[in-house]
Amino acid sequence: MRLLAACSIVFSMALSAAMAAPPDNLYRLGPDSEPHPEVPKGKVVGPSVLKSEVYPGTTRNYWVYIPAQYDPTKPACLMIFQDGHAFLGPKGDYRIPTVFDNLIYRREMPVTIGVFINPGHTEQQKEASDSDWGDRTTNRRVEYNALDDRYSRLIVNELLPALKKDYRISDDPECRAIAGASSGAICAFTVAWQRPDQFRKVISTIGSFTNIMGGHVYPDLVRQAEHKPIRIFLQDGANDNRGTRRGGAYDPKWDWHAQNRKMLAALTEKGYDVNYVWGIGTHSNKQGGAIMPEMLRWLWRDHPRPDDPKDASQRGPLAAPESPATATPTHP
């Protein structure tokens, strides 16, 4: 009986400790986010600097991931990540180059060039970084949260032409995806919403579909507008920012999780190709990073792949071509 009681006490203490731990600690990266010796590694080139006429007086850094399997004679798919620094780092929450390496090698997503672009800043402002994403120090708040078409024009009219000078990128919007976290997520959705002729796949983690600059209206806009050919994956946590304002008053327009659920309801009602995961995390990238490989698999699930039962050459991992494209990698 004493042993049973002691075990019960230990179990209760362990359970209490687990419940007291931050919920984000429950989300951990898996093997798809780790490098493996047999997997060909892509190259990261950059940073390059993009000036903008859409946002006069601003520049922003961007990096380009080139898969080991990239063949410059064939158009590659494209995926653009807002707040690029957060998705790029090999020790960060997302580690996209490593995830791309693994999924492309196993043919679980197409050969895809990844672009990691930061928000713009003036000469007097610092570049956004992992320690300061730039809401108060760069042009991020305006670029990412406004519902006008300026950022879409930056991507389509300024970034894409710069990329096409150096890389063969598919013009098929079904071969183009765009992603982001928090304000970068609503920004990614806005680009696809406004330009489905250019981008038709979206990943949103902890998306800020809130009243930072009027983004809380998106569920109504989705219901009122004609259906658009967009596929979107939504991720959020029940402990995301829940709308408590100064003085303790609740404002539903500032409730991140409630707004994400409203987005899901509107997209579902309108018949969109939408998927989602609600966790228990806070306004954090931990869960989004942990499930990113699965989100990517879902996003690209029906990309055309040869499947000839008499030809086994397409059933193994995708090796790098004999003469891969040359590029000098630099690391942020």
C-alpha positions as CSV (number, residue, x, y, z in Angstrom):
1,M,0.0,0.0,0.0
2,R,2.9,2.4,0.8
3,L,4.5,1.6,-2.5
4,L,1.2,2.2,-4.3
5,A,0.7,5.5,-2.5
6,A,4.3,6.6,-3.3
7,C,3.7,5.8,-7.0
8,S,0.5,7.7,-6.9
9,I,2.3,10.8,-5.4
10,V,5.1,10.6,-8.0
11,F,2.5,10.3,-10.8
12,S,0.5,13.2,-9.5
13,M,3.7,15.3,-9.3
14,A,4.7,14.4,-12.8
15,L,1.2,15.2,-14.1
16,S,1.2,18.6,-12.3
17,A,4.6,19.4,-13.7
18,A,3.5,18.5,-17.2
19,M,0.4,20.6,-17.0
20,A,2.4,23.5,-15.6
21,A,4.8,23.5,-18.5
22,P,4.1,25.9,-21.4
23,P,1.9,24.1,-23.9
24,D,4.3,25.0,-26.7
25,N,6.9,22.7,-25.2
26,L,4.6,19.7,-26.1
27,Y,5.4,20.3,-29.8
28,R,8.7,18.9,-31.1
29,L,10.3,18.6,-34.5
30,G,10.3,15.1,-36.1
31,P,12.8,13.4,-38.5
32,D,11.5,15.2,-41.5
33,S,13.0,18.4,-40.0
34,E,16.4,16.8,-39.4
35,P,19.2,16.4,-42.0
36,H,20.0,12.8,-43.1
37,P,23.3,11.8,-44.7
38,E,21.8,10.0,-47.7
39,V,19.6,13.0,-48.7
40,P,21.0,15.5,-51.3
41,K,21.2,19.0,-49.8
42,G,19.9,22.0,-51.6
43,K,21.7,25.3,-51.6
44,V,20.7,28.6,-50.0
45,V,21.8,31.7,-51.9
46,G,21.7,35.1,-50.4
47,P,20.8,37.4,-48.9
48,S,19.9,39.4,-52.0
49,V,18.3,42.9,-51.7
50,L,15.0,43.8,-53.3
51,K,14.2,47.5,-53.6
52,S,10.6,48.5,-54.1
53,E,8.7,51.1,-56.0
54,V,5.5,49.9,-54.4
55,Y,6.8,50.9,-51.0
56,P,9.2,53.8,-51.9
57,G,12.4,54.1,-49.9
58,T,12.3,50.5,-48.6
59,T,14.5,47.5,-49.2
60,R,14.2,43.9,-47.9
61,N,16.5,40.9,-47.8
62,Y,15.6,37.6,-49.4
63,W,17.2,34.2,-49.7
64,V,16.7,31.5,-52.3
65,Y,16.7,27.8,-51.7
66,I,17.7,25.7,-54.7
67,P,16.9,22.0,-54.5
68,A,19.7,19.6,-55.3
69,Q,17.3,18.1,-57.9
70,Y,16.7,21.5,-59.7
71,D,17.3,21.3,-63.4
72,P,17.5,24.7,-65.1
73,T,16.1,23.3,-68.3
74,K,12.8,22.4,-66.5
75,P,10.5,24.8,-64.7
76,A,10.4,24.3,-61.0
77,C,7.6,25.0,-58.5
78,L,7.9,28.0,-56.2
79,M,7.0,28.6,-52.6
80,I,7.5,32.0,-50.9
81,F,7.7,32.5,-47.2
82,Q,7.1,35.8,-45.5
83,D,9.3,36.7,-42.5
84,G,11.9,34.6,-44.3
85,H,14.5,34.7,-41.5
86,A,12.1,32.7,-39.3
87,F,11.6,29.8,-41.8
88,L,15.2,29.6,-43.1
89,G,17.5,29.0,-40.1
90,P,18.8,25.5,-39.6
91,K,18.1,25.8,-35.8
92,G,14.8,27.5,-36.0
93,D,11.2,26.3,-35.6
94,Y,10.6,25.6,-39.2
95,R,13.9,24.6,-40.9
96,I,12.3,24.7,-44.4
97,P,15.5,23.9,-46.4
98,T,15.9,20.7,-44.5
99,V,12.3,19.8,-44.8
100,F,12.3,20.5,-48.5
101,D,15.4,18.3,-48.9
102,N,13.7,15.4,-47.3
103,L,10.3,15.7,-48.9
104,I,11.6,16.3,-52.4
105,Y,14.0,13.4,-52.1
106,R,11.2,11.1,-51.2
107,R,8.9,12.6,-54.0
108,E,6.4,13.8,-51.4
109,M,6.5,17.2,-52.9
110,P,7.7,18.5,-56.3
111,V,11.0,20.1,-57.0
112,T,10.4,23.5,-55.5
113,I,12.5,26.6,-55.2
114,G,11.9,28.2,-51.8
115,V,12.1,32.0,-51.4
116,F,12.4,33.5,-47.9
117,I,11.7,37.3,-47.9
118,N,11.8,39.7,-45.0
119,P,9.5,42.7,-44.6
120,G,10.8,46.0,-45.9
121,H,12.7,48.7,-44.0
122,T,14.1,52.2,-44.7
123,E,17.8,53.1,-44.5
124,Q,17.2,54.2,-40.9
125,Q,15.7,50.9,-39.8
126,K,17.2,47.5,-39.0
127,E,16.6,44.3,-41.0
128,A,14.0,42.0,-39.3
129,S,15.6,39.2,-37.4
130,D,14.7,36.2,-35.2
131,S,14.9,38.4,-32.1
132,D,12.9,41.2,-33.6
133,W,10.4,40.4,-36.4
134,G,10.0,44.1,-37.1
135,D,6.5,45.1,-36.2
136,R,7.8,48.2,-34.4
137,T,11.0,48.7,-36.3
138,T,10.3,47.9,-40.0
139,N,7.5,48.3,-42.5
140,R,6.1,44.8,-41.5
141,R,2.9,46.0,-39.9
142,V,1.7,47.9,-43.0
143,E,3.0,45.4,-45.6
144,Y,1.6,42.3,-44.0
145,N,-1.7,43.4,-42.4
146,A,-3.2,45.8,-44.8
147,L,-5.8,44.4,-47.2
148,D,-4.9,46.6,-50.1
149,D,-3.0,45.2,-53.2
150,R,0.4,46.8,-52.6
151,Y,2.2,43.7,-51.2
152,S,0.7,41.5,-53.9
153,R,2.1,43.9,-56.4
154,L,5.5,43.7,-54.7
155,I,5.5,40.0,-55.0
156,V,4.1,39.7,-58.5
157,N,5.6,42.8,-60.2
158,E,8.9,43.1,-58.3
159,L,10.0,39.9,-56.7
160,L,9.0,37.4,-59.4
161,P,10.8,39.2,-62.2
162,A,13.9,39.3,-60.1
163,L,13.7,35.6,-59.5
164,K,13.0,34.7,-63.1
165,K,16.3,36.4,-64.1
166,D,18.2,33.6,-62.4
167,Y,15.8,30.6,-62.1
168,R,13.4,28.7,-64.3
169,I,10.1,29.0,-62.5
170,S,6.8,27.5,-63.6
171,D,4.1,30.0,-64.7
172,D,1.4,27.6,-63.6
173,P,-0.3,29.1,-60.5
174,E,-1.0,25.5,-59.3
175,C,2.8,25.2,-59.0
176,R,3.1,28.2,-56.7
177,A,2.5,28.4,-53.0
178,I,2.9,31.1,-50.4
179,A,3.2,30.9,-46.6
180,G,3.6,32.8,-43.4
181,A,3.1,32.9,-39.7
182,S,1.1,35.5,-37.7
183,S,0.9,38.7,-39.8
184,G,2.9,36.9,-42.5
185,A,0.1,34.4,-42.7
186,I,-2.7,36.8,-43.4
187,C,-0.3,38.5,-45.8
188,A,0.2,35.2,-47.7
189,F,-3.5,34.6,-47.8
190,T,-4.1,38.1,-49.2
191,V,-1.6,37.5,-52.0
192,A,-3.4,34.3,-53.1
193,W,-6.8,35.9,-52.5
194,Q,-6.0,38.9,-54.7
195,R,-3.9,37.0,-57.3
196,P,-5.1,33.4,-57.7
197,D,-3.8,33.7,-61.3
198,Q,-0.3,33.6,-59.7
199,F,-0.6,31.6,-56.4
200,R,-3.1,29.0,-55.5
201,K,-1.6,27.3,-52.4
202,V,-1.4,28.8,-48.9
203,I,0.0,27.7,-45.5
204,S,-1.1,29.9,-42.6
205,T,0.3,29.3,-39.1
206,I,-1.1,31.3,-36.1
207,G,-2.6,33.6,-38.8
208,S,-3.5,37.1,-37.7
209,F,-7.0,37.4,-39.3
210,T,-7.7,40.0,-36.7
211,N,-8.3,43.8,-36.5
212,I,-4.6,44.9,-36.7
213,M,-5.6,46.7,-39.9
214,G,-9.0,45.4,-40.6
215,G,-8.2,41.7,-41.3
216,H,-11.1,40.5,-39.1
217,V,-13.4,41.0,-42.0
218,Y,-11.9,38.2,-44.1
219,P,-14.5,35.6,-43.1
220,D,-17.3,37.9,-44.4
221,L,-15.3,38.6,-47.5
222,V,-14.9,34.9,-48.2
223,R,-18.6,34.3,-47.9
224,Q,-19.5,37.3,-50.1
225,A,-17.0,36.7,-52.9
226,E,-17.1,34.2,-55.7
227,H,-15.2,31.0,-55.0
228,K,-11.5,31.3,-55.9
229,P,-9.2,28.3,-56.8
230,I,-7.2,28.5,-53.6
231,R,-6.1,25.6,-51.4
232,I,-5.2,26.6,-47.8
233,F,-4.0,24.9,-44.6
234,L,-4.7,26.7,-41.3
235,Q,-2.9,26.0,-38.0
236,D,-3.6,27.7,-34.7
237,G,-3.6,27.0,-31.0
238,A,-6.4,27.4,-28.4
239,N,-4.0,29.5,-26.3
240,D,-3.2,32.0,-29.0
241,N,-4.0,35.6,-28.3
242,R,-7.6,35.5,-27.1
243,G,-8.8,39.1,-27.4
244,T,-8.1,40.5,-24.0
245,R,-7.5,44.2,-24.4
246,R,-6.3,46.9,-22.1
247,G,-8.4,47.0,-18.9
248,G,-9.3,43.3,-19.3
249,A,-12.2,43.9,-21.8
250,Y,-12.7,41.1,-24.4
251,D,-12.7,42.1,-28.1
252,P,-13.7,39.3,-30.5
253,K,-12.0,41.1,-33.4
254,W,-8.7,40.6,-31.6
255,D,-9.2,36.9,-30.7
256,W,-6.7,35.1,-32.9
257,H,-8.1,31.6,-32.3
258,A,-11.7,32.6,-32.7
259,Q,-10.9,34.4,-36.0
260,N,-9.0,31.4,-37.3
261,R,-12.1,29.2,-36.6
262,K,-14.3,31.7,-38.3
263,M,-12.0,31.6,-41.4
264,L,-12.3,27.8,-41.4
265,A,-16.1,28.0,-41.2
266,A,-16.3,30.5,-44.1
267,L,-13.9,28.7,-46.3
268,T,-15.7,25.4,-45.6
269,E,-19.1,26.9,-46.4
270,K,-17.8,28.2,-49.7
271,G,-16.4,24.9,-50.7
272,Y,-12.7,25.7,-50.5
273,D,-10.1,23.0,-50.4
274,V,-9.1,23.7,-46.8
275,N,-7.5,21.7,-44.0
276,Y,-6.7,22.6,-40.5
277,V,-5.2,21.7,-37.1
278,W,-6.1,23.3,-33.9
279,G,-3.6,22.6,-31.1
280,I,-3.2,24.0,-27.6
281,G,-0.2,26.3,-28.3
282,T,0.2,30.0,-27.8
283,H,1.1,32.6,-30.4
284,S,4.1,30.5,-31.1
285,N,5.7,28.7,-34.1
286,K,6.3,25.4,-32.2
287,Q,3.3,23.5,-33.5
288,G,3.5,25.0,-36.9
289,G,7.1,23.9,-37.2
290,A,6.3,20.4,-35.9
291,I,3.6,19.8,-38.4
292,M,5.1,21.7,-41.4
293,P,6.2,18.5,-43.2
294,E,2.6,17.1,-43.1
295,M,1.2,20.5,-44.2
296,L,3.5,20.5,-47.2
297,R,2.6,16.9,-48.1
298,W,-1.1,17.8,-48.0
299,L,-0.6,21.1,-49.9
300,W,1.3,19.3,-52.8
301,R,-0.6,16.0,-52.5
302,D,-1.9,15.9,-56.1
303,H,1.1,17.3,-57.9
304,P,1.5,15.2,-61.1
305,R,3.8,12.2,-60.8
306,P,4.4,9.4,-63.3
307,D,3.1,6.1,-62.2
308,D,3.8,3.4,-64.7
309,P,3.5,-0.1,-63.2
310,K,6.0,-1.4,-65.8
311,D,8.5,1.3,-65.0
312,A,10.2,1.2,-61.6
313,S,12.5,4.2,-62.3
314,Q,10.0,6.7,-60.7
315,R,9.5,4.7,-57.5
316,G,12.8,5.4,-55.8
317,P,14.1,8.6,-54.2
318,L,14.7,11.5,-56.4
319,A,18.4,11.9,-56.9
320,A,20.2,15.0,-58.0
321,P,20.9,15.4,-61.7
322,E,24.4,14.6,-62.9
323,S,25.1,18.3,-63.6
324,P,23.2,20.3,-61.0
325,A,22.8,24.0,-61.3
326,T,25.7,25.8,-59.8
327,A,25.2,28.5,-57.1
328,T,27.3,29.7,-54.3
329,P,25.5,29.1,-51.0
330,T,25.6,31.7,-48.2
331,H,24.0,31.3,-44.9
332,P,22.2,33.9,-42.8
